[in-house]
Amino acid sequence: MENYNIVIIGGGPAGLAAAVAAYDAGERSILILERDSQLGGILNQCIHNGFGLHTFKEELTGPEYAKRYADQVVERNIEYRLNTMVMDITEEKVVTAMNRVDGMFDIQAKAVILAMGCRERSRGALNIPGYRPAGIYSAGTAQRLVNIEGYMPGRKVVILGSGDIGLIMARRMTLEGAEVQVVAELMPYSGGLKRNIVQCLNDFGIPLKLSHTVVDIQGKERVTGVTIAEVDNRMKPIPGTEEFYECDTLLLSCGLLPENELSRNAGVELSRITNGPTVNESLETSVPGVFAAGNVLHVHDLVDFVSEEAAAAGRNAVAFVNGELAQGTDGEIALTVEGGPRYTVPSTIDPKKMTDQLTVRFRVGSVMQNKWVNVYIDDEKVIRKKRVVMAPGEMEEVVLKKSMFENHADAKSISIRVEEA
């Protein structure tokens, strides 16, 4: 059996940032396991710009952003293995993986960082009626076909779902000469960033129909058309609102799911809301020495925040390996939410273990306007933050400072509440 102090599952932006941070914190026994043929993860097919404004203070494309981190890994001689699929992780942190060169092998790690990213929700999970003809793709698959493989999925396109990948592909397909007829969104609000709605739909005259969904798919060999309809407040199609669109391609952009089969096998406790691990202030999961960061933890808006979070996980993994990360759950306080937020990451905080500043991220469950985001320790308000607009498609954050707990040595609760302005 091989031995490494830190094994990182995934060589995308989260895994690379975690590895670099762990190395810079003094650790040298690091191994990255990546199932693809190159480092960088999903960023390699995201050729649009808008990455890196927070991390590098300049606007980069996805491949450029990924290469910045991949170069840092190479410069530090951090070991990585490509085309390597991780099959299992045990609670004892034994990682089982396989590739064509080594076959199947086991690695005993002192700490594991989960950085597997997320996957798209499949059509099967959407229960769309109709046949199963050619021409139905997830938005991410279409993105890979166009940007990496050089194939056009189709010429007349309908997109179901307004997640960021779907919005970006509406623009991309238009630029490649396709006719994107409509983007239909089941919810009464978009699932993507406001800037993507403006830059990818409005700028190209592509209509966005909220509270609409696909109710039928025509075509047996190839998609020939789809029917969309308006839905009521129970998400049921409203009879008489059907509209038919002749098309040869349907792209699905209906949400992302953290990739957590390995986490579940390792005994990691998962959140029912995010489908990612529940973590404490150190981004440590319920299994000691197993950390999580990036989209495997919860779906992020910006890759810059993925890198920031993963770097913290890398430093904390080094502290765990060196015996500097205090263990035990006696001082943990659960973060509670009221008035709109659906979850928080982290979900528990031990004030004695937290760093001087801790970023807590969350998403709201509906569009909210002119609200205060207030943070309470016990019953004392320690943060008051005005928000003009909050939407489910955009992540929110508050920054807790260790100094806030100086007058609350025996704090029993921390709550984030959205209240009327």
C-alpha positions as MATLAB code, in Angstrom:
seq = 'MENYNIVIIGGGPAGLAAAVAAYDAGERSILILERDSQLGGILNQCIHNGFGLHTFKEELTGPEYAKRYADQVVERNIEYRLNTMVMDITEEKVVTAMNRVDGMFDIQAKAVILAMGCRERSRGALNIPGYRPAGIYSAGTAQRLVNIEGYMPGRKVVILGSGDIGLIMARRMTLEGAEVQVVAELMPYSGGLKRNIVQCLNDFGIPLKLSHTVVDIQGKERVTGVTIAEVDNRMKPIPGTEEFYECDTLLLSCGLLPENELSRNAGVELSRITNGPTVNESLETSVPGVFAAGNVLHVHDLVDFVSEEAAAAGRNAVAFVNGELAQGTDGEIALTVEGGPRYTVPSTIDPKKMTDQLTVRFRVGSVMQNKWVNVYIDDEKVIRKKRVVMAPGEMEEVVLKKSMFENHADAKSISIRVEEA';
ca = [
       0.000    0.000    0.000;
       1.214    3.491   -0.878;
       1.260    6.226    1.754;
       0.699    9.966    1.376;
      -0.071   12.575    3.984;
      -2.703   14.342    1.851;
      -4.647   12.797   -1.038;
      -6.810   15.155   -3.103;
      -9.652   13.646   -5.123;
     -10.084   15.788   -8.226;
      -7.708   17.939  -10.272;
     -10.106   20.762  -11.088;
      -9.929   24.292   -9.669;
     -10.734   23.140   -6.132;
      -8.196   20.295   -6.083;
      -5.433   22.426   -7.592;
      -5.981   25.337   -5.190;
      -6.055   22.954   -2.223;
      -2.803   21.302   -3.318;
      -0.991   24.618   -3.808;
      -2.159   25.929   -0.429;
      -1.163   22.688    1.318;
       2.296   22.844   -0.249;
       2.724   26.487    0.701;
       1.743   25.566    4.277;
       4.757   23.247    4.427;
       3.394   19.864    3.349;
       5.340   17.896    0.723;
       3.593   14.499    0.722;
       0.647   15.411   -1.534;
      -1.038   13.422   -4.317;
      -3.756   14.658   -6.695;
      -5.919   12.009   -8.401;
      -7.717   13.197  -11.552;
      -9.919   11.021  -13.774;
      -9.517   13.220  -16.888;
      -6.503   13.332  -19.216;
      -5.416   16.788  -18.019;
      -5.604   19.014  -14.968;
      -8.137   21.816  -14.839;
     -11.469   20.015  -14.630;
     -14.536   21.606  -16.188;
     -12.696   24.901  -16.763;
     -10.965   23.426  -19.809;
     -14.219   23.599  -21.771;
     -15.301   27.015  -20.422;
     -13.644   29.162  -23.072;
     -15.645   32.310  -22.226;
     -14.092   35.014  -20.080;
     -15.117   36.320  -16.663;
     -12.859   34.134  -14.501;
     -10.145   35.329  -12.147;
     -11.312   38.843  -11.304;
     -11.096   38.158   -7.554;
      -8.124   35.764   -7.529;
      -5.811   37.272  -10.155;
      -7.363   40.761  -10.501;
      -7.761   40.275  -14.246;
     -10.298   38.726  -16.591;
      -9.344   35.259  -17.842;
     -10.977   32.447  -19.792;
     -11.578   29.117  -18.046;
      -8.534   27.371  -19.588;
      -6.320   30.353  -18.717;
      -7.504   30.285  -15.106;
      -6.960   26.524  -14.862;
      -3.471   26.812  -16.370;
      -2.455   29.405  -13.768;
      -3.108   26.844  -11.035;
      -1.810   23.858  -13.011;
       1.453   25.737  -13.565;
       1.716   26.387   -9.822;
       1.278   22.652   -9.167;
       4.013   21.794  -11.687;
       6.367   24.480  -10.338;
       6.055   22.994   -6.860;
       6.572   19.424   -8.133;
       3.316   18.340   -6.536;
       2.616   14.768   -7.620;
      -0.520   14.061   -9.654;
      -1.905   11.116  -11.614;
      -4.175   11.607  -14.606;
      -6.676    9.166  -16.135;
      -7.094    7.798  -12.621;
     -10.541    6.911  -11.287;
     -11.080    6.777   -7.535;
     -13.328    3.833   -6.741;
     -13.700    4.042   -2.972;
     -12.684    5.891    0.193;
     -13.004    4.289    3.611;
     -13.520    5.975    6.977;
      -9.901    5.008    7.729;
      -8.903    7.188    4.743;
      -7.807    4.305    2.510;
      -8.308    5.459   -1.088;
      -8.825    2.799   -3.767;
      -8.162    3.963   -7.334;
      -7.330    2.540  -10.714;
      -5.689    3.502  -14.008;
      -4.182    1.742  -17.032;
      -0.603    1.974  -15.776;
      -0.929    0.909  -12.133;
      -4.095   -1.151  -12.337;
      -6.062   -1.023   -9.092;
      -4.157    0.281   -6.076;
      -4.702    1.453   -2.491;
      -3.333    4.571   -0.814;
      -3.315    5.173    2.921;
      -3.800    8.904    3.510;
      -3.534   10.872    6.724;
      -5.987   13.440    5.324;
      -8.276   13.438    2.280;
      -9.645   16.491    0.463;
     -12.817   15.881   -1.540;
     -12.784   18.078   -4.662;
     -14.819   16.062   -7.171;
     -16.988   18.962   -8.322;
     -20.564   18.489   -9.483;
     -22.589   16.973  -12.308;
     -25.644   18.076  -14.243;
     -29.108   16.863  -13.357;
     -30.107   14.353  -16.022;
     -33.249   14.272  -18.145;
     -34.316   11.114  -16.338;
     -34.586   13.124  -13.140;
     -36.869   15.622  -14.896;
     -39.599   13.194  -16.034;
     -40.211   14.850  -19.414;
     -42.763   12.908  -21.488;
     -42.136   11.871  -25.094;
     -39.728    9.612  -26.936;
     -35.984    9.461  -26.416;
     -34.722   10.737  -29.773;
     -31.263   12.010  -30.696;
     -30.710   15.722  -30.178;
     -31.211   15.953  -26.399;
     -28.076   17.022  -24.545;
     -27.161   18.423  -21.192;
     -25.809   21.949  -21.592;
     -22.391   20.835  -20.331;
     -22.184   18.034  -22.898;
     -23.060   20.480  -25.661;
     -20.399   22.845  -24.325;
     -17.762   20.132  -24.544;
     -18.857   19.121  -28.054;
     -18.633   22.706  -29.343;
     -15.593   23.990  -27.459;
     -13.344   20.903  -27.317;
     -14.548   18.333  -29.848;
     -15.499   20.873  -32.531;
     -18.997   19.506  -33.242;
     -22.263   21.418  -33.469;
     -25.066   19.568  -31.634;
     -27.749   21.212  -33.796;
     -28.990   24.291  -35.629;
     -32.407   25.104  -34.127;
     -32.243   24.987  -30.348;
     -34.551   25.163  -27.335;
     -33.018   25.328  -23.867;
     -34.814   24.089  -20.739;
     -33.484   25.662  -17.558;
     -31.709   28.952  -16.967;
     -28.668   27.781  -15.039;
     -25.433   29.552  -15.865;
     -24.232   26.815  -18.242;
     -27.492   26.978  -20.191;
     -27.319   30.775  -20.445;
     -23.708   30.662  -21.608;
     -24.540   27.974  -24.173;
     -27.406   30.071  -25.523;
     -24.817   32.708  -26.428;
     -22.246   30.165  -27.603;
     -24.645   28.343  -29.929;
     -25.806   31.695  -31.350;
     -22.229   32.768  -32.028;
     -21.639   29.466  -33.858;
     -24.601   30.113  -36.137;
     -27.419   28.222  -34.432;
     -30.844   29.729  -33.802;
     -31.696   29.621  -30.104;
     -35.450   30.115  -30.036;
     -36.273   30.257  -26.347;
     -34.978   29.519  -22.859;
     -37.727   28.048  -20.658;
     -37.387   28.100  -16.869;
     -39.680   26.166  -14.530;
     -39.196   28.532  -11.603;
     -40.484   32.139  -11.478;
     -36.853   33.317  -11.343;
     -33.665   32.489  -13.232;
     -31.180   30.024  -11.786;
     -28.219   31.933  -13.230;
     -26.305   35.112  -12.526;
     -27.921   38.397  -13.528;
     -24.904   39.315  -15.660;
     -25.305   36.108  -17.685;
     -28.978   36.866  -18.369;
     -27.979   40.293  -19.694;
     -24.878   39.248  -21.661;
     -26.088   35.887  -22.992;
     -29.820   36.385  -23.579;
     -30.767   40.068  -23.637;
     -27.794   41.096  -25.799;
     -28.769   38.491  -28.406;
     -32.536   38.931  -28.263;
     -33.152   35.421  -26.902;
     -36.428   35.260  -24.907;
     -36.453   33.892  -21.351;
     -39.824   32.456  -20.330;
     -40.094   32.052  -16.568;
     -42.620   29.643  -15.014;
     -42.511   27.507  -18.193;
     -41.417   23.930  -18.813;
     -41.242   21.348  -21.577;
     -44.367   19.186  -21.640;
     -43.715   17.155  -24.795;
     -40.872   16.191  -27.121;
     -41.649   15.338  -30.734;
     -39.572   13.095  -32.954;
     -38.491    9.440  -32.826;
     -35.102    9.274  -34.583;
     -34.217   12.952  -33.993;
     -35.929   15.768  -32.126;
     -38.283   17.609  -34.489;
     -39.885   19.944  -31.974;
     -40.792   20.557  -28.344;
     -43.891   21.916  -26.653;
     -43.551   24.199  -23.659;
     -46.310   25.397  -21.347;
     -46.743   27.798  -18.475;
     -46.936   26.288  -14.974;
     -48.971   27.338  -11.953;
     -47.701   27.923   -8.415;
     -47.687   24.146   -7.846;
     -45.438   23.677  -10.907;
     -48.252   21.980  -12.845;
     -48.691   22.847  -16.566;
     -51.642   25.149  -17.246;
     -53.888   23.740  -20.034;
     -54.209   26.074  -23.002;
     -50.789   27.732  -22.577;
     -48.897   25.271  -24.792;
     -46.494   26.636  -27.427;
     -44.801   24.483  -30.060;
     -41.249   25.179  -31.237;
     -39.833   23.389  -34.255;
     -36.231   22.459  -33.420;
     -33.608   19.742  -33.803;
     -31.916   20.151  -30.410;
     -33.014   20.406  -26.782;
     -30.410   21.445  -24.204;
     -31.063   20.734  -20.523;
     -29.681   23.129  -17.931;
     -31.736   22.147  -14.924;
     -29.348   22.339  -12.035;
     -26.125   20.852  -10.731;
     -25.658   18.132   -8.123;
     -22.507   17.750   -6.001;
     -20.688   14.526   -6.931;
     -20.843   12.674   -3.629;
     -21.028    8.909   -4.137;
     -17.478    8.582   -2.767;
     -18.329   10.827    0.170;
     -21.315    8.662    1.024;
     -19.207    5.482    0.865;
     -16.720    7.077    3.257;
     -19.463    7.617    5.835;
     -19.539   11.401    5.354;
     -22.752   13.040    6.520;
     -24.493   14.825    3.617;
     -26.828   17.815    3.695;
     -30.356   17.118    2.445;
     -30.478   20.626    0.968;
     -27.138   20.967   -0.847;
     -26.489   17.215   -1.366;
     -22.923   18.025   -0.311;
     -21.116   17.194    2.939;
     -21.905   19.065    6.126;
     -18.696   20.752    7.289;
     -17.430   22.728   10.257;
     -15.429   25.957   10.360;
     -12.340   24.061    9.086;
     -14.276   22.586    6.111;
     -13.840   19.211    7.816;
     -16.644   16.706    7.264;
     -18.188   14.411    9.864;
     -15.276   11.996    9.240;
     -12.151   13.380   10.983;
      -9.397   14.185    8.497;
     -11.717   14.260    5.470;
     -12.236   17.783    4.108;
     -14.411   19.094    1.274;
     -14.300   22.198   -0.896;
     -15.682   23.611   -4.129;
     -18.745   22.365   -5.977;
     -18.625   18.977   -4.270;
     -19.578   20.876   -1.117;
     -22.151   23.256   -2.599;
     -22.588   24.749   -6.050;
     -20.704   28.037   -6.412;
     -21.294   31.057   -8.655;
     -17.665   31.973   -9.252;
     -14.565   29.794   -9.533;
     -12.663   32.436   -7.550;
     -14.730   31.487   -4.488;
     -14.035   27.800   -5.174;
     -10.288   28.484   -5.106;
     -10.546   30.580   -1.944;
     -12.529   27.885   -0.142;
     -10.267   25.065   -1.372;
      -7.130   26.904   -0.251;
      -8.582   27.056    3.262;
      -9.299   23.311    3.111;
      -5.700   22.661    2.018;
      -4.257   24.638    4.927;
      -6.604   22.960    7.396;
      -5.661   19.493    6.082;
      -1.999   20.303    6.765;
      -2.904   21.420   10.282;
      -4.760   18.126   10.783;
      -1.791   16.061    9.581;
       0.516   17.998   11.929;
      -1.799   17.516   14.892;
      -2.507   21.255   15.073;
      -6.216   21.074   14.298;
      -8.140   20.585   17.507;
     -10.562   17.676   17.446;
     -13.836   17.107   19.253;
     -17.294   18.594   18.845;
     -17.960   19.876   22.360;
     -17.750   23.547   21.366;
     -19.569   23.304   18.044;
     -22.536   25.608   17.523;
     -25.006   24.878   14.735;
     -25.734   27.780   12.369;
     -29.464   28.313   12.003;
     -31.287   30.332    9.335;
     -34.585   32.222    9.332;
     -36.563   34.250    6.854;
     -35.148   33.040    3.538;
     -31.702   31.361    3.567;
     -31.862   27.633    2.797;
     -28.511   26.529    4.237;
     -25.095   27.740    5.338;
     -21.557   26.562    4.621;
     -20.121   25.815    7.107;
     -23.086   24.412    9.029;
     -21.356   24.418   12.439;
     -18.742   26.671   14.039;
     -16.546   26.249   17.083;
     -15.513   29.833   17.943;
     -12.363   28.600   19.690;
     -11.155   26.845   16.517;
     -12.104   29.430   13.899;
      -9.596   31.750   12.225;
      -9.695   35.523   12.771;
     -12.169   35.814    9.889;
     -14.562   33.168    8.582;
     -16.697   33.557    5.444;
     -20.119   31.941    5.745;
     -21.911   31.452    2.421;
     -25.594   30.740    1.812;
     -28.368   30.947   -0.788;
     -31.924   32.177   -0.388;
     -34.932   30.182   -1.562;
     -36.706   32.911   -3.528;
     -36.180   36.402   -4.937;
     -36.132   38.925   -2.089;
     -35.918   42.718   -2.222;
     -34.938   45.414    0.282;
     -34.046   43.139    3.176;
     -31.575   43.170    6.028;
     -29.273   40.188    6.482;
     -28.694   40.106   10.242;
     -26.414   37.778   12.185;
     -27.137   37.051   15.839;
     -24.911   35.443   18.452;
     -27.398   34.293   21.053;
     -29.743   37.301   20.986;
     -27.184   40.008   20.164;
     -27.097   41.361   16.619;
     -23.431   41.403   15.495;
     -23.850   41.977   11.731;
     -26.419   44.121    9.918;
     -26.167   44.124    6.132;
     -28.621   45.758    3.701;
     -29.392   43.801    0.515;
     -31.416   45.456   -2.247;
     -31.959   42.200   -4.163;
     -31.186   38.566   -3.346;
     -31.933   35.664   -5.689;
     -31.424   31.878   -5.534;
     -29.042   32.045   -8.494;
     -26.567   34.261   -6.634;
     -24.643   33.206   -3.546;
     -24.666   35.451   -0.481;
     -22.042   35.692    2.244;
     -21.344   37.180    5.663;
     -17.937   37.412    7.332;
     -17.753   36.430   10.997;
     -14.846   37.707   13.065;
     -13.414   35.866   16.023;
     -13.550   39.102   18.006;
     -17.368   38.964   17.804;
     -17.299   36.031   20.226;
     -15.191   37.764   22.892;
     -18.296   38.755   24.838;
     -19.958   35.405   24.139;
     -17.631   32.848   25.670;
     -20.568   30.504   26.299;
     -22.527   31.223   23.121;
     -25.309   28.746   22.466;
     -26.578   29.864   19.055;
     -25.547   31.608   15.846;
     -28.340   32.541   13.460;
     -28.562   34.275   10.081;
     -31.897   35.972    9.646;
     -33.324   37.834    6.686;
     -35.559   40.559    8.094;
     -37.589   43.489    6.800;
     -35.673   46.669    6.047;
];
